[in-house]
Amino acid sequence: MDESCSKPRYILRNRYLGSTKEIAITEGEYEKLKKARETLSAALAIEELFSVLITNFNDAQNSIDSTSKAYFNLEDYSYYGMHELMQLVNVRTINFITAAKLYTDNLTSDAKYIGGKSLCVKIEKKRSELYDASPEYRAIDQLRNYALHAGAVIHSITGNFVRPENGEVPKAIFYTSKAILSKKSDRIKTKVMNEMPDKINISEYISTAVEKYKELHTYIQTESSNSVANVRKLFEDTIQTSTETLDETTGLAACIYRDEKEMEFIQIFLEWDDVRMRLAENAKLESLAPK
């Protein structure tokens, strides 16, 4: 076999249609498109996990509000009746705590495809600053370890049945007990445990913590914006240039061929990245929303 026939060809073509038209590209151009796809995919993954975090926070707060109303209308104040109310809030709270940990634990593994080691270092530094500055952030971070090994994080519920003088609807308060945390698990760092109050108002703590997660996410968006914008433009330019030669860019891909066999390909389209942009915009709106 002629050695030249076994050398790889790098091309742009439509993989969905039976067209024989193609555009030759260099190996370097192919690698840039491959890196661009990895960068956009990583940026999307970060936005998706933040969306999961915010959705679970909203679910937790809505559950606290609705269960608080149910508490004041409860007819059965037995242990079982109270447990049912606390369990509803407990499920939503653990979901939020888990989503928060999922978000932070995956940041650097995704960020390395956007800005390399330098961006990962910046994110870890910012995360450490927020952790050091907020006891609520630290507590929520550590409660995930507790929930994983010891279970429920909601231990009591109280409420004042006397309507406040300002006319507001009375609210029940769901607590996490420091004494129970200490008794049931050693998974919480001693320093964090020592700074906790005897009773943690879980609504206040998750509300304060989520503001720190929003601040962290805004920082990541800012630091990665140029890299993400540049690779998206590379996709946009590639699609635009391809329209001059190819009949249809739907199904456009950068491909590696050896002889007539396709060895690898990168699909080039922007609808999936439009999802990232929408999620990113939603995240910005969340960060600007009144506390």
Secondary structure as GFF3:
##gff-version 3
##sequence-region A 1 291
A	DSSP	three_ten_helix	3	6	.	.	.	ID=ss1
A	DSSP	beta_strand	8	14	.	.	.	ID=ss2
A	DSSP	beta_strand	23	24	.	.	.	ID=ss3
A	DSSP	alpha_helix	27	72	.	.	.	ID=ss4
A	DSSP	alpha_helix	79	133	.	.	.	ID=ss5
A	DSSP	alpha_helix	135	150	.	.	.	ID=ss6
A	DSSP	beta_strand	156	158	.	.	.	ID=ss7
A	DSSP	beta_strand	173	177	.	.	.	ID=ss8
A	DSSP	alpha_helix	178	184	.	.	.	ID=ss9
A	DSSP	alpha_helix	190	195	.	.	.	ID=ss10
A	DSSP	beta_strand	199	201	.	.	.	ID=ss11
A	DSSP	alpha_helix	202	242	.	.	.	ID=ss12
A	DSSP	beta_strand	252	258	.	.	.	ID=ss13
A	DSSP	beta_strand	261	267	.	.	.	ID=ss14
A	DSSP	alpha_helix	271	288	.	.	.	ID=ss15
###
